[in-house]
Amino acid sequence: MQELVQRAVDEMVESGEELGIQVAVYRHGELVVDAVAGVADPGSGRPVGSDTPFYSASTGKGVTATVVHVLAERGVLDYDRPIVELWPEFGAHGKGKATVRHALTHSLGVPAVPAGLTVRDLADWDGMCALIAGSEPWWEPGTRTGYHAMTWGFVMGEIVRRATGKPISQVLGQEVAAPLGIADELYFGVPQSELGRLARLEEAPGTAAIMAAMPADLPLFRATPPAVTPGAAYGNDPVVLTSDIPSGGTMSARAVARMYAALLGEVDGVRLVSDERLREVTALATDDVDQLIGFPVPRALGWNLGRPGADLRRTRSTFGMPGMGGSAAYADTTTGTAFALTKNRFFPGPSTAVDRIGELVAKVTGS
């Protein structure tokens, strides 16, 4: 599998399709693919290494969900606890019955941020949490589902902060990354001193035309204005990279695949959740029409279900999150396989790299 994947990523870079790319696969707790190709920084020519972190947009949501489930495993959080018991201000405008479970399944009804929101606003944790807590829901929490592209991370992060007294980046480091030996490859807010290690993103050809062709009245765009919609400039912005914005994340493929492997089972003596909890949190939770996207999205607690590029209904043993721009990380409970792909040529449409290499890995592992 290592040879097949390495050949595939080499071809993608040599053809000019990709700039820099990482793929990692764990199988039953063992790293079986660690493939890299291309350059991390087109300006300097710095090559991609296995430990190079890439800004990976909503692939970070899967990391946030993992933090929440590890805390639930420790008895710190309960999925059916009303959010107001931890965060009283969140109950404004009839949101008092919203639970942690509603938050995990994008069912809160607070998917939108103001049209004039800026990156600097995103860096103000308390300001963002106050804005979301004081917002009027688009629907009664728990009655519908709709992708909370930007607000989701702040809600989950504030739940974590209120429950532990620590910012979510610190909890990620202490409870997930450090035990797995990946604290220097898996981040929300990246330390200023580490910025020089990161991959630099660039827009894929045709990105502007694709974005311009999308309907301006799409609810997802109404909820997330252009200034805070992930793109290459956004993912290279030091303000974004050094701030806790846990609807996205910065990571190496090797690190996030290792995290998913430790959800499935033991990795070098570390297991993040029990078998019982894994079954609970990866079961189908919602499959309604997503109010922001316009079609049904099968979701578990904090993750999408189904392998990207495959029939989602036939691959529901797979849980994880793709990221706008072309990254993805997920795991398959049936085959014991964890997969991650990161890249720095940012493309807003479906990721052909994830689809092609994910299919290759699935054939080898029998997914």
N, C-alpha and C positions, 0 to 999 in steps of 0.2 A: 504494500500500500504506500509506503514511503516513496518508493521509486515512481509509482504511478502519479502520485500527487506532485512530487517535485518536478517531474517532466511536464505536467499540466501547467504549473505556475511559471515555469521557465518559458514555455511557449507563449503564455499570455503576455509576459513582459517583452519577449523578443519580437512579438508581432506588433507591439505598441498598444495593445488593448489595455494593459495595466502598467502602472509606473512602479509601484512597490507593493508587495503582497506577502502575507503570512497565512499559513494554514496549520492547525494543530488538531490532532485526533488522539483521544484517549480511549482505550478499550479495556474494560474491567479493571480500571485503576492504573493502567500502564500507558505511558506515552508511546504511541506507535507511529505517529506522523508528526514531524516537526520540520516543515518545509518553508523556505523563504526564498524570495527572488526580488531583484530590482533595487531601486534606490529609495531610501527614506526621505532624502532631501534633494530635490532636483537641482537646487541652487549650488550645493556643495558637492553633490555626487556621493554623499555618505550612504553606504549600502544598508539595506534592511538586515537586522540581526534578529535572532529568535526573541531577544529581550527588548526589542524596540516597541515602545507603547504607541498606539495609534488612537487618535480621537475617533470614537466609533458610535456616536449619536445614541439612538435608542437601544442599541445592544446593551447599553448600560442599565436599562430598566431591569434586565434579567439579573444584574448584580444587586440592584436595590431590593428586588424581591427576595433574593437569597439572604440578604442581611435580615429582612423581616422574618423569614422562616427560621433562621438560626435563633433569633431572639424568642420566637414562639416555642421552639424546641427547649429553650432554657427556662420557659415559664414567665418570661418578661412581658410578652404580648399575647393577647387572645383575639382571634379573628372576629368574633362576634361582639367584642367590646365596643360600645358607642365611643366615637372619637372624642366627643365632648367631655368624657370622663378624664381624658388626658389633656385635652386642648379645648377648654370651655368656649373660647372665642369662635370656634368653628361652627357652633350651633346657630349662628345668625341666619336670618331669613329662612327658617324652617328646616335647617340641616341637622337638628338635634338628634335625629334617629339614625343618622349615617354611622356605619360601622367600619372597622378596619377591613372587613371582607368587601364591603362596597368599594372602598378605596382600591383594594387590590384588583378588582374586576372592572375598573374604569366605569363604575356605576354611580358615582357621587353626583354627577350633574354639574360639575364646575370645571369644564374643559377649557374655558376661555381666559385669555389675558387681554388687557386693554390694547387697542390698536396702536397706541403711541409708545408701547413698552420698548425699552432699549436693553442692550447687553449690560450696561451699567446697572440697570434696575434688577436684572437677574442676579447680579453679584451681591445684592442687598438681601440677605436671608430673611431677616425679621420683616423687612418691608414686603417681600413677596408673600410671606406667610400671612401677614395681616391683610394684604390685598385679597388673597384667596379665601381666607376665613370670612371676610366681610362681603363676599360676592353672593349674588342671588343665583340659585341654581337654575339651570335650563330645564331640569325635570326633577321630580321628587326622588331623592336618593334611593337607589335600589329598584326603581321601576323601569329603567332603561339602561343601556350601556352605550358608551361613546368614547372614543380614544382621547384621553387626557394627555396630549402630546407633551406639553410643557408643565402643566400644573401637577401632574401625577408625582413627579419626583419630589417636589416641595412638600406635598401632603404626606407622602410616605416618610420623607426625611424628618418632618416635624413630629410625626407620630413616634419615630425612633428617638428623636431628641427628648421629647417629653417623657418617654418611658425610661430612658437611660440616663438623662442628664448630659449626654455627649452628642456632638455633631455626628452625622451619619458617616462621614469620612473616617472619623476616629473609630467608630464601631466596625466599619468594614475592615480597617487595618487590624484591630485587635481580635475580632471574632472569626474572620474569614481569611484575609490575605496573609497575615503573619503566621498562623498555624500551618498554612499550606506552602509557605516559603515564597510567596509571590507579592510581597508588600511593595517591591520596587517595580512592579509591572501591572498593577491593578489599582486604579485611582478613580475617585470623584475629583476633588480638588487636587491638582498636581502641585507639589512643592515648587516654588520658584527655581530652586537650584537644579531641578530635574528637567526643566523645559528644553534644554539643549539636546536631550536624548530622544525627544519625540519625533515621530514622522511628521513631515509637512504635507498638508493636503493641497491638491489642485483640482480645479473643476474639469470634468470630462468634457470633451468636445460635444456641443449640442445641448449642454445643460440649460443654457438660457432659453433656447427655443422650446425645450420641453416644459420648463416652468411657465413660460408665457402662454403655452397652449392649454394649460390646465384652467378649468372654469374658475373665474374670479370669485364666484359666489359659493364655491365649495365650502361647506361648514368648517372643515378642518382649517382652511385659510382664514376664515373669519375668527376662529378661536386662537390662531397662532400667527401673528403678523410677520411680514417678511424680515423685519430687523432681528427677530429672534428665531427664525426658522433655520435649522442647521444647513450649512453649506461650507465650502472650503474656507472662506474668510472667517466664518463663525468658528469653525473647528481649529483654526490657527490663532485665534485671538487669545492673547495671554490672560485677559480678564475672564474669558470663558473657562480656559484650561485650569486656572488656579482657583476657581470658585467652586463651591459645592452646588452643582446643578444636577441632581441625581436622576433626572430624566434622560441623561446621557452619561457617558463615561469614557475614560481613556485607559487603554489596555493593550497588552500583547495577546495574540491568539493563543499562545501557549498558556498564559495565565488564566484566561477566562475558560478555556477548555478544561484546565485542571480543576477550577472551581465547580464546573458542571459535573466532572467525574466524581468529585467528593460529595455531590448530592446523590449520585447514583449508588455509591458504595465507598469503601475505604481506599484512600490514596496515601500511601506511606504512613499508615497508622492514623490518619485523620478522616473522620466521617462527619459531615455537617448536620445531617438530619437522619432520623430513624427511618426504617422501611415503612412503618405505619404512617409517618408524617409525609413521606415522599408520595405514597399512594393518595393521601388526602389532598395535597397541594397541587398534584398534577392531574387530578380528575377534572372532567369538564365542569366548569362553573357557570359559564354563560355562552350562548350561541345565538344571541339575538342580532338583528340588524344593527350595525354600529351607526349611531346617529351622526357621527362626524364623517365617516367614510362612505356609508351608503350601502353596505352589504354585510352579511353575517361574518363575524370573526369568532371562531371558537377559542375560548380562553379558559385557562386554569386560574389559580390564585397568583396573579402577577406575571404570568407568562402566556404567550400565545401557544396554541396547540397545532401541531401539523408541521411537517418539514417544508421550509421554503422551496418553491419550485415544484412541489409534488402535490398530489391530491390531499388537501388538508384533512378530509374526513377519513381517508384510508391510512393516514400516518399520525393518528392522534396519540400514539405512544411517545411521540416526540414533543418536547416542550422547550421553549426558549424565546429569544427575541432577535429580530433583524433590526438593523439600524439604517436610517436614511443615509444614502451615500454608498452603500454596498457591503457593509459588514453584517455578520450574523454569528450567533453562538447558540447552541442547543444541545440537547441530550435525548437519547432514545432509551426508555426504560426497558424495552423488550430485548435489545441487543447489547445493552451496557456500554453504548458508544457515546462519547461527548465530542462535539465538533465545534471549531471556531475558525472564522476567516476574517481577517482585517486587511484593509487596503487604503491607499491614499489618493487614488484617482476617484474623486467624489462624483457619483452619478445618482440623480434623484429617482430614477426608475428602478424596476426590478433588477436585482444583481445577477447578471449572467454568470459571474464567477462563483457565487454561492450556489446557484442552481446546478452548474456543471460539475463542480468539484463535490458538492454535496451528493449528487446523484452517483458519481464515481465511488465515493466512500460507501454509500448505501448499498450499491451492488456487491461490493467486496464483503461487507458485514452482514448482508442478508436482510437489510432494513426494508 
